[in-house]
Amino acid sequence: FTQRLVQDGRLPFDVKNPNNFIYAIGFSNTLGYHQRRGTFTTDLRVCEPGTGLLPPPITPPTSPSKSGKEPVELEDGRICVEGYVMDKYCIETLGYLLDRGRNFPTLETADQHSVHCLADVGQCIDSGYEVLTVEKDSDGNFGRQVTLDQYGNEATRALSLQVEKEGQRTGFRATVVGTWDDTVEDDPPVLKVNQVFRSEVGCDGPMPSESEPGLPPPPPTSAPTRASSGQEDITMGETDCAGLTTRVQIRQNPLLELSYKTVLDDPEGYEEATLPNGNITAELVLHRGSGWVGMGMSENYPNMIPGEVVIGLPDASSVMQYDLSARGLSGVNTADGQQLTDTNIVQNSTHTVLTFTQRLVQDGRLPFDVKNPNNFIYAIGFSNTLGYHQRRGTFTTDLRVCEPGTGLLPPPITPPTSPSKSGKEPVELEDGRICVEGYVMDKYCIETLGYLLDRGRNFPTLETADQHSVHCLADVGQCIDSGYEVLTVEKDSDGNFGRQVTLDQYGNEATRALSLQVEKEGQRTGFRATVVGTWDDTVEDDPPVLKVNQVFRSEVGCDGPMPSESEPGLPPPPPTSAPTRASSGQEDITMGETDCAGLTTRVQIRQNPLLELSYKTVLDDPEGYEEATLPNGNITAELVLHRGSGWVGMGMSENYPNMIPGEVVIGLPDASSVMQYDLSARGLSGVNTADGQQLTDTNIVQNSTHTVLTFTQRLVQ
């Protein structure tokens, strides 16, 4: 769509300052409850005909206040802040407290936020922390003072774990000291932290010489030589197997990668051997200077206990095998009969690198299997001293074999499991489709946590799936975004519910919609569903992916004929037709053009599903840009959802980051409608078309892969 930047009676788009936007994506093309919503902030770059894209506006930094309610500059030049700690997930993505619900707007009720959410919930931890003000402003909100850097996040979380252990439940505050990071743009600005204290320390007096006891030390400033690892130059075509051959990205934040090579003792006997033996040389790289690292296997995967791991301790220059027998440091003990060779652990200001070689099959230890997928566990420490981990998780990978003289062999082919007719595993229907019925579980609780997020560590995921809350599946973003699996109805001989299928994107959307329905009806735990579709042979996952076309309540089951239509109220399957998509320029935005004919700038709003905004902004009076308080002109915007099905919308809110009251543009594909709406209350009754529509050049198109909304509007309306 295209609209005026400044429109009569509507919130203006400001090309001289950052703009706070809200967005939403629907479950279907009919306007209703959103499947995703969130916020983003961006400058609106101006394109001047004949000149091209102008540089972004420079916002002068705010002078720090000495009131103690905003950042304070200390005598040594460092910056000190004291206030409530809040995660960016609750601020920017939800807009309300995850643990309290929609009636607790984040910036209004930050003093009521639970320490548990900050200290234990992965989605809050991974988003990073901010320090808010101690007191509310005139609008009744706690102000956003600073964004913490990675060390600040780690140290602040460690302190939150301490106060949680001491019994504090809500309103966690801290005093944080550091320097501004001018290399990173964020809102609020980023503080490079070197000390974290309890809030009582404050910013008025001299700072203690050392941080709060028990917190990780600041990142090392020395940069020891890093061992040559080959991780940046893994050549897949080499045949001598001299270097590492394969890299696996284990996690993104912080980035953790495994590079390795596997060479067999008897390559010719590979086919006949049940467990071929040989050597694996592994390199585990943490792209963050500070922290011990470890990886290995567990007899009770995806749980850590009992486990057999290799741990590297940088300060002790120690790489050894350990047995994990219980939670806590007392349950982490060096293994009898160390069987590693070529061990090393090095660390500098940017990386920790653990290397070791071991036999694939070792006496008395869990084997590495080159003929089947291997399930691994990993952990990253808060510091270089072995103790509680700041991150832990699981990953599954094939171990590729390198044969000298031939090179890297293709991965093993695992034959598909024949579907069972028992009703407890996938069933093949008469029309050739696959039907599964069982407990729905999110991959986050299965693969990342290993326990139920809403119940805690004493509830292993696959043992207690029938006790999982519908709320977690239906409402918690981390669970939703990870995708769902359908487990078996009954436990196996080990006491676990089996993992039957992974759902595709439509299956995830439809199953979540059904979970919202049953939650509204009062069901609290043990959500089961019947799902029908076909195997997706183009995607490798464990368990295999089902391309879903129907979702029902569990009572439908897989024994009788399937209803002709899915459960009422669920989104329809992805469209099979492919209407011509409007030319958008989104794949070919040339920043160097000077005629401002096409869109000039692209912003990635979210990754899953991928949502992008491309736009151009042209002023009425470019020469008067500097003098005007709110320069007016046109913004032409294109909002692209990389998923065929769903209405889309974006706009602004007077109470950002909350949606209400808001002013938005929404595109409805089935109605070919692009209009301005006012958001006055939660629910569809609070979404109403605005008086005096001021958009031009509107369009909404959709095919099997994209939904594309375009409009032009005035910056100031």
C-alpha positions in Angstrom: 0.0 0.0 0.0 1.0 3.7 -0.3 -0.1 6.3 2.2 0.7 9.9 3.2 3.3 10.1 5.9 1.2 12.6 7.8 -2.6 11.9 7.5 -5.5 13.8 9.0 -6.5 12.4 12.4 -4.0 9.5 12.3 -0.7 8.8 13.9 2.1 10.3 11.8 5.1 8.5 10.2 8.2 10.5 11.3 11.1 10.4 8.9 13.3 12.3 11.4 13.1 9.9 14.3 12.7 6.1 14.9 9.2 4.8 14.4 7.6 2.2 16.5 5.4 -0.2 14.5 3.1 -3.1 15.5 2.2 -5.9 13.2 0.0 -9.0 13.1 -0.5 -12.1 11.0 -3.9 -13.9 10.8 -4.7 -17.6 11.1 -6.6 -17.3 7.8 -7.7 -14.8 5.2 -10.8 -13.9 7.3 -10.1 -11.1 9.8 -10.0 -12.7 13.3 -7.6 -13.6 16.0 -3.9 -13.3 15.0 -1.6 -16.3 14.9 1.4 -14.0 15.5 1.8 -10.4 16.6 4.7 -8.2 17.7 6.5 -4.9 17.3 9.5 -3.5 15.5 11.3 -0.1 15.4 13.0 1.4 12.3 14.0 4.7 10.8 12.2 5.6 7.6 14.9 6.3 5.1 14.0 9.1 2.6 14.6 8.9 -1.1 15.1 12.2 -2.9 14.6 12.1 -6.7 17.9 12.9 -8.4 19.9 12.1 -5.3 18.7 8.7 -4.2 18.5 7.3 -0.7 19.5 9.9 2.0 21.5 8.8 5.0 19.5 8.0 8.1 18.8 10.8 10.6 21.2 11.0 13.5 19.4 11.1 16.9 21.6 13.0 19.4 22.3 10.9 22.6 20.3 11.8 25.7 22.4 13.5 28.3 22.5 11.2 31.3 20.6 12.4 34.4 22.1 12.6 37.8 18.8 11.8 39.5 19.5 8.1 40.0 16.4 7.3 38.0 18.3 7.3 34.6 21.9 6.5 33.6 24.5 8.2 35.8 28.1 9.0 34.7 30.6 8.1 37.4 33.8 9.9 38.3 35.8 7.4 36.3 33.8 8.0 33.2 31.8 4.8 33.4 28.0 4.7 33.2 25.9 3.3 36.1 22.2 2.3 36.0 20.0 1.0 38.7 16.5 -0.3 38.1 14.1 -3.2 37.4 15.6 -5.9 35.1 13.2 -6.9 32.2 13.7 -9.2 29.3 13.2 -7.9 25.7 10.8 -10.7 24.9 8.2 -9.4 27.4 8.9 -5.8 26.3 9.0 -6.1 22.5 7.4 -9.3 21.5 4.6 -9.8 24.0 4.0 -6.4 25.4 2.8 -8.0 28.7 4.3 -10.2 31.4 4.6 -13.8 30.2 4.0 -15.2 33.6 1.1 -12.9 34.5 -0.9 -12.5 31.2 -2.4 -9.8 29.0 -3.7 -7.7 31.9 -0.2 -6.9 33.0 1.4 -4.6 30.4 5.2 -4.9 30.6 6.3 -1.3 31.2 3.3 -0.6 33.5 3.8 -3.6 35.8 7.6 -4.4 35.6 7.8 -4.4 39.4 5.4 -7.4 39.4 7.5 -9.5 36.9 8.6 -12.9 38.3 12.2 -13.6 38.9 11.5 -17.1 37.6 10.7 -15.7 34.1 14.0 -13.8 34.0 16.1 -16.6 35.5 14.6 -19.8 34.1 12.5 -19.3 30.9 14.5 -19.7 27.8 12.6 -17.3 25.6 13.1 -14.5 28.1 16.8 -15.4 28.7 17.6 -15.6 25.0 16.0 -12.3 24.1 18.4 -10.4 26.4 17.8 -7.9 29.2 17.2 -4.2 29.7 17.4 -2.2 32.9 14.3 0.0 33.4 13.9 3.0 35.7 13.1 2.6 39.4 10.1 4.9 39.2 7.3 5.4 36.6 7.1 8.3 34.3 4.1 10.6 33.9 2.4 8.1 31.6 2.6 5.4 34.3 5.4 3.4 32.6 8.8 2.4 33.8 11.4 3.9 31.4 13.8 1.9 29.3 17.3 2.9 30.3 19.8 0.5 28.7 20.2 -2.7 26.8 22.8 -5.1 28.3 25.5 -6.7 26.3 26.1 -10.4 26.3 28.3 -10.4 29.5 25.8 -8.1 31.2 23.0 -10.6 30.3 25.0 -13.5 31.7 26.0 -11.8 34.9 22.6 -10.4 35.5 20.9 -13.8 35.0 23.4 -15.3 37.4 22.4 -12.7 40.0 18.7 -13.4 39.3 19.4 -17.1 40.0 21.0 -16.2 43.3 18.1 -14.0 44.5 15.6 -16.6 43.3 17.4 -19.2 45.4 17.2 -16.8 48.4 13.4 -16.6 48.0 12.7 -13.4 46.0 9.7 -14.0 43.7 9.0 -10.6 41.9 10.5 -7.2 41.1 14.1 -8.0 40.5 16.3 -4.9 40.5 20.1 -4.6 39.9 22.9 -2.0 39.7 24.9 -2.3 36.5 28.1 -0.5 35.5 29.9 -0.2 32.2 30.6 1.9 29.1 28.4 2.8 26.1 28.9 0.5 23.1 29.0 2.9 20.1 29.4 0.0 17.7 25.9 -1.4 18.2 22.6 0.4 17.5 19.8 -0.6 19.8 16.9 1.1 21.6 17.6 1.7 24.4 21.4 2.0 23.8 23.8 -0.9 24.6 25.9 -0.9 27.8 29.2 -2.8 27.7 29.0 -4.2 31.2 31.9 -4.9 33.5 30.2 -5.0 36.9 26.8 -6.1 38.2 25.6 -5.6 41.8 22.4 -5.9 43.8 20.2 -2.8 43.6 21.2 -1.7 47.1 24.6 -0.7 45.9 23.0 2.1 43.7 24.8 4.7 41.7 25.3 7.4 44.4 28.4 6.3 46.1 31.7 4.7 45.1 31.5 1.4 43.3 32.9 -1.8 45.0 36.1 -2.9 43.3 34.7 -6.4 42.4 31.3 -7.5 41.1 28.7 -9.4 43.2 30.3 -12.6 44.5 29.4 -15.7 42.5 28.9 -14.0 39.2 31.0 -14.9 36.1 34.1 -12.7 35.6 34.0 -10.1 32.8 35.2 -11.3 29.3 39.0 -11.8 29.2 40.9 -8.9 27.6 43.9 -11.0 26.6 43.8 -12.9 23.3 45.8 -16.1 23.4 46.6 -17.7 20.1 43.7 -19.9 18.9 44.5 -23.4 17.7 44.1 -23.8 14.0 40.8 -25.5 13.6 39.9 -25.5 10.0 36.4 -24.4 11.1 36.3 -21.5 8.7 37.6 -23.6 5.8 36.0 -27.0 5.7 36.5 -28.3 2.1 34.0 -31.0 1.4 35.8 -32.2 -1.8 39.2 -33.2 -0.2 40.0 -36.9 -0.3 42.9 -37.3 2.1 40.8 -36.8 5.3 43.6 -34.7 6.7 41.4 -31.9 8.1 38.0 -31.7 9.7 35.3 -32.4 7.1 31.8 -31.4 8.5 30.4 -28.6 10.5 27.1 -28.7 12.5 25.6 -25.5 14.0 24.2 -26.5 17.4 22.7 -23.2 18.5 22.6 -19.6 17.4 22.6 -17.5 20.6 25.4 -17.8 21.7 26.7 -19.4 18.5 28.0 -22.9 19.2 29.4 -25.1 16.4 30.7 -28.7 16.1 33.2 -29.5 13.4 34.6 -33.0 13.1 36.0 -35.8 10.9 35.3 -39.5 11.3 37.7 -42.1 9.9 37.0 -45.9 10.2 39.5 -48.6 11.0 38.0 -50.9 8.3 36.1 -48.9 5.6 35.6 -52.0 3.5 33.7 -53.7 6.4 31.4 -50.7 6.8 28.3 -52.4 5.4 28.6 -55.6 7.4 29.5 -54.1 10.8 26.7 -53.3 13.2 28.8 -50.6 15.0 31.9 -49.7 12.8 34.8 -48.5 14.9 37.3 -45.9 14.2 38.3 -42.4 15.4 36.3 -39.2 15.6 38.2 -35.9 15.9 35.9 -33.2 17.2 36.1 -29.4 17.7 33.5 -27.6 19.7 33.6 -23.8 19.2 31.8 -21.3 21.4 31.7 -17.9 19.7 32.1 -16.1 23.1 35.3 -15.9 25.1 34.2 -16.9 28.5 32.8 -20.2 29.6 33.5 -24.0 30.0 32.0 -26.2 27.3 31.0 -29.8 27.0 29.1 -32.3 24.9 28.3 -36.0 24.9 25.5 -38.5 25.1 22.8 -39.6 27.6 21.2 -42.9 28.3 17.9 -41.1 28.9 17.9 -38.6 26.0 16.8 -35.8 25.8 17.4 -35.7 29.6 21.0 -35.1 30.7 21.0 -37.7 33.5 22.6 -40.3 33.3 25.1 -38.9 30.8 28.6 -39.4 29.5 30.3 -36.2 28.3 33.6 -34.5 27.4 34.1 -31.2 29.3 36.8 -28.6 28.6 37.9 -26.2 31.4 39.9 -23.3 30.0 41.6 -22.0 33.2 42.7 -25.5 34.1 43.7 -26.4 30.5 41.7 -29.6 31.2 39.8 -31.8 28.7 38.4 -35.0 30.3 35.5 -37.5 30.2 32.9 -37.1 32.9 29.9 -39.2 34.1 26.7 -37.3 35.0 24.9 -39.2 37.7 22.7 -36.6 39.3 21.8 -32.9 39.1 24.3 -30.5 40.7 28.1 -30.5 40.8 28.2 -33.5 43.1 26.8 -35.6 40.3 29.5 -34.5 37.8 32.5 -36.8 38.2 35.6 -37.7 36.1 35.1 -41.1 34.4 37.2 -44.1 35.2 39.7 -45.0 32.5 40.1 -41.8 30.4 40.1 -42.7 26.7 40.6 -39.3 24.9 43.7 -38.3 22.8 44.8 -35.1 21.2 42.9 -33.0 23.7 43.1 -29.2 23.8 41.2 -26.2 25.2 42.0 -22.6 24.2 40.3 -19.4 24.8 40.6 -15.8 23.7 38.4 -12.7 23.8 36.1 -14.1 21.1 36.1 -17.9 21.2 36.4 -20.9 23.4 37.7 -23.9 21.4 37.6 -27.5 22.7 39.2 -30.3 20.7 39.6 -34.0 21.3 39.9 -37.4 19.5 38.1 -40.5 20.8 37.2 -44.0 19.6 33.7 -44.3 18.2 33.1 -47.4 20.2 34.8 -47.3 23.7 34.8 -49.8 26.5 32.0 -49.3 28.9 30.7 -46.1 27.3 27.9 -45.1 24.9 28.9 -45.6 21.3 28.9 -43.1 18.4 27.0 -44.7 15.5 28.1 -43.8 12.0 25.2 -45.8 10.5 22.3 -44.0 12.3 21.5 -40.6 13.7 23.2 -39.8 17.0 21.5 -37.8 19.8 23.9 -35.5 21.6 23.6 -33.3 24.7 25.7 -30.1 25.3 26.2 -27.4 27.9 27.9 -24.0 28.2 29.2 -22.7 31.6 28.7 -19.3 33.2 32.4 -19.0 33.7 35.6 -21.1 33.2 35.1 -22.8 36.5 32.9 -26.0 36.3 29.5 -25.2 37.8 25.9 -24.6 36.8 25.4 -24.1 33.1 24.1 -20.9 31.5 22.9 -22.9 28.4 22.2 -26.5 27.8 20.4 -28.5 25.1 20.3 -31.3 22.6 21.0 -31.9 18.9 20.8 -34.8 16.6 23.1 -35.4 13.6 24.5 -38.1 11.4 28.2 -38.7 11.7 29.6 -38.4 8.1 32.5 -40.8 7.4 35.6 -39.7 5.5 37.4 -42.5 3.6 41.1 -41.8 2.7 41.4 -41.8 -1.1 37.7 -41.3 -1.6 36.7 -38.4 0.7 33.5 -37.8 2.5 31.0 -40.6 2.0 27.3 -39.8 1.6 25.2 -39.9 4.8 23.6 -43.2 5.7 20.0 -43.8 4.4 17.6 -44.8 7.2 14.7 -46.8 5.8 11.3 -45.3 6.8 9.5 -47.1 9.6 6.6 -49.1 8.4 3.4 -47.5 9.8 1.7 -49.6 12.4 -2.1 -50.4 12.3 -2.3 -50.5 16.0 -3.7 -46.9 16.4 -0.7 -46.2 18.6 1.6 -45.3 15.7 1.0 -43.8 12.2 -1.7 -45.5 10.3 -2.1 -45.7 6.5 -5.7 -44.9 5.5 -7.4 -46.4 2.4 -6.8 -43.3 0.4 -3.1 -43.6 1.0 -2.8 -40.8 3.5 -1.2 -41.1 6.9 -3.2 -40.7 10.1 -1.8 -40.2 13.6 -3.5 -39.7 16.9 -1.8 -38.8 20.2 -0.6 -36.2 22.6 0.6 -32.9 21.0 4.0 -31.7 22.3 6.2 -28.8 21.3 9.7 -29.4 20.2 11.1 -26.8 22.6 10.0 -28.9 25.6 11.2 -32.1 23.9 14.6 -31.1 22.4 15.7 -28.0 24.2 14.5 -28.3 27.8 13.9 -32.1 28.2 11.2 -31.3 30.7 7.8 -29.5 30.8 8.3 -25.8 30.8 5.2 -25.1 32.9 5.9 -27.9 35.4 9.7 -27.9 35.9 12.6 -30.3 35.9 10.9 -33.1 37.8 8.6 -33.6 34.8 10.6 -35.1 32.0 8.9 -34.3 28.7 8.4 -37.8 27.2 7.5 -39.4 30.5 4.9 -36.8 31.5 3.5 -35.5 28.2 -0.1 -36.3 29.3 0.4 -33.6 32.1 1.6 -30.8 29.7 -0.6 -27.7 29.9 -2.7 -26.6 27.0 -1.6 -23.0 27.8 2.1 -23.8 27.0 1.1 -25.2 23.6 -1.4 -22.5 22.8 0.0 -19.3 24.2 3.8 -19.5 25.0 5.8 -18.2 22.0 8.8 -20.4 22.5 6.7 -23.5 22.4 4.7 -22.3 19.5 7.7 -21.2 17.4 9.5 -24.5 17.9 6.7 -26.4 16.1 4.8 -29.5 17.3 5.0 -33.2 17.3 2.3 -35.8 17.8 3.4 -38.4 20.4 1.9 -41.8 21.0 -1.3 -42.4 23.1 0.4 -44.9 25.3 3.9 -45.2 26.9 6.5 -47.7 25.7 8.3 -50.3 27.8 10.7 -47.5 29.0 7.9 -45.4 30.3 8.1 -42.8 27.6 5.5 -41.6 25.0 6.9 -42.3 21.5 7.6 -39.5 19.0 5.4 -40.3 15.9 5.5 -37.3 13.5 6.7 -33.7 13.2 4.0 -31.4 11.9 4.6 -29.1 8.9 3.8 -25.4 9.1 0.1 -25.7 8.3 -0.1 -28.6 10.7 1.4 -26.4 13.4 -1.0 -23.6 12.7 -4.1 -25.7 12.6 -3.1 -27.7 15.7 -2.5 -24.5 17.6 -5.9 -23.2 16.5 -7.5 -26.3 17.9 -5.5 -26.0 21.1 -6.9 -22.5 21.6 -10.4 -23.8 21.1 -10.0 -26.6 23.7 -8.3 -24.2 26.1 -11.3 -21.8 25.8 -13.6 -24.7 26.5 -11.7 -25.3 29.8 -9.3 -28.1 29.1 -6.1 -27.5 31.0 -3.7 -30.5 30.4 -3.1 -33.5 28.1 -4.1 -32.1 24.7 -4.5 -34.8 22.1 -5.4 -34.5 18.4 -5.9 -36.6 15.2 -3.9 -35.4 12.3 -4.1 -36.6 8.7 -1.7 -35.9 5.8 1.1 -37.3 3.6 4.8 -37.9 4.3 7.1 -35.0 3.2 10.0 -36.7 1.6 11.8 -33.3 0.9 12.5 -32.6 4.6 14.6 -34.6 6.9 13.6 -34.5 10.6 13.3 -36.9 13.5 10.5 -37.9 13.7 9.6 -37.6 10.0 7.5 -34.6 8.8 3.8 -35.0 7.9 2.4 -32.6 5.3 -1.0 -32.0 7.1 -4.3 -31.4 5.3 -6.8 -32.2 8.1 -6.7 -31.8 11.9 -9.4 -33.1 14.3 -10.0 -33.7 17.9 -8.6 -36.9 19.3 -12.0 -38.6 19.5 -12.1 -38.9 15.7 -9.2 -41.3 15.8 -7.7 -43.3 12.9 -9.9 -46.4 12.9 -13.0 -45.2 10.9 -13.5 -43.0 7.8 -12.3 -39.4 8.1 -14.7 -36.5 8.0 -14.6 -34.7 4.7 -13.7 -31.4 6.4 -11.3 -30.4 9.2 -12.4 -29.4 12.6 -14.7 -26.3 12.3 -12.9 -23.0 13.0 -9.5 -24.1 11.9 -7.5 -22.3 9.1 -8.0 -23.9 5.7 -5.1 -25.9 4.2 -2.6 -23.9 2.1 -4.0 -22.8 -1.3 -2.9 -24.9 -4.3 -3.6 -22.1 -6.8 -0.8 -19.6 -7.5 -2.2 -16.2 -8.5 0.2 -13.8 -10.2 2.1 -11.9 -7.6 2.4 -8.2 -7.9 5.8 -7.0 -8.8 7.3 -5.8 -5.6 11.0 -5.3 -6.0 11.5 -7.2 -2.8 14.1 -9.5 -4.3 15.9 -6.7 -6.2 16.2 -3.6 -4.0 19.1 -1.6 -5.4 20.5 0.9 -2.9 22.4 2.9 -5.4 19.5 4.0 -7.7 18.8 7.7 -7.7 15.4 8.0 -9.3 13.4 6.6 -6.3 11.3 4.6 -8.7 11.4 1.4 -6.8 11.3 0.4 -3.1 14.6 1.3 -1.5 14.9 -0.4 1.9 14.0 -3.8 3.4 13.5 -4.6 7.1 13.2 -8.2 8.4 10.6 -8.1 11.0 10.6 -11.7 12.2 12.0 -15.0 11.1 9.4 -17.7 11.8 7.3 -17.2 9.7 9.5 -14.8 7.7 7.9 -11.4 7.5 9.6 -8.5 5.7 8.8 -4.8 5.1 10.2 -3.1 2.0 9.5 0.6 1.4 10.5 3.9 0.0 9.8 7.3 1.5 9.7 10.5 -0.7 9.2 14.0 0.9 7.1 16.8 -0.6 9.8 19.3 0.3 13.2 17.7 0.6 14.9 21.2 0.9 12.8 21.9 4.0 13.7 18.7 5.7 16.0 20.2 8.3 13.6 22.9 9.4 10.4 20.8 9.5 9.4 19.2 12.7 7.4 16.5 11.0 8.3 16.5 7.3 5.4 15.2 5.1 5.5 13.1 2.0 4.6 9.6 0.9 5.7 6.2 2.1 5.1 3.3 -0.2 5.2 0.0 1.8 5.2 -3.7 0.9 4.6 -6.2 3.7 5.6 -9.7 2.6 4.6 -12.8 4.5 6.5 -15.8 3.2 3.6 -18.2 3.8 0.5 -18.3 1.5 -2.3 -18.2 4.1 -3.1 -15.4 6.4 -4.2 -11.7 6.6 -1.4 -9.3 7.5 -1.3 -5.9 9.0 1.0 -3.2 10.5 0.8 0.2 12.0 1.4 2.2 15.1 0.1 2.3 18.7 -0.3 5.2 21.1 0.7 2.9 23.9 3.7 1.1 22.2 4.6 -1.8 22.6 1.0 -2.6 23.5 -1.4 -2.9 20.5 -4.2 -0.9 22.1 -5.0 1.9 21.1 -3.6 1.3 17.7 -3.9 2.6 14.1 -3.1 0.0 11.5 -3.4 -1.0 7.8 -4.8 -4.6 7.3 -4.9 -6.6 4.1 -7.6 -9.3 3.6 -6.6 -11.5 0.7 -10.0 -13.1 0.1 -11.8 -9.8 0.1 -9.0 -8.0 -1.9 -9.3 -5.4 0.8 -6.6 -3.0 2.1 -7.9 -0.5 4.6 -7.0 1.5 7.7 -8.4 0.3 11.0 -8.5 1.6 14.5 -7.8 -0.8 17.4 -9.8 0.3 20.4 -10.1 -2.9 22.5 -9.0 -6.6 22.4 -11.1 -8.8 20.3 -12.7 -8.4 16.9 -15.3 -5.9 18.3 -12.4 -3.5 18.9 -11.1 -3.6 15.3 -13.0 -1.1 13.2 -12.4 0.6 9.8 -11.1 4.1 10.3 -13.1 7.1 9.3 -11.8 8.8 6.2 -9.6 6.2 4.5 -6.4 7.9 3.3 -4.5 5.1 1.5 -3.7 5.0 -2.2 -2.2 2.4 -4.5 -3.4 -0.5 -2.3 -3.1 -4.1 -3.2 -3.2 -7.5 -1.6 -2.2 -10.7 -3.4 -1.5 -14.2 -2.3 -0.3 -17.4 -3.8 0.9 -20.7 -2.4 4.1 -19.2 -0.9 3.5 -15.5 -0.2 1.0 -13.0 1.0 2.0 -9.5 -0.3 0.3 -6.3 1.1 1.2 -2.9 -0.6 0.0 0.6 0.1 1.0 4.2 -0.1 0.1 6.7 2.6 1.1 10.2 3.8 3.8 10.2 6.5 1.6 12.7 8.5 -2.1 12.1 8.0 
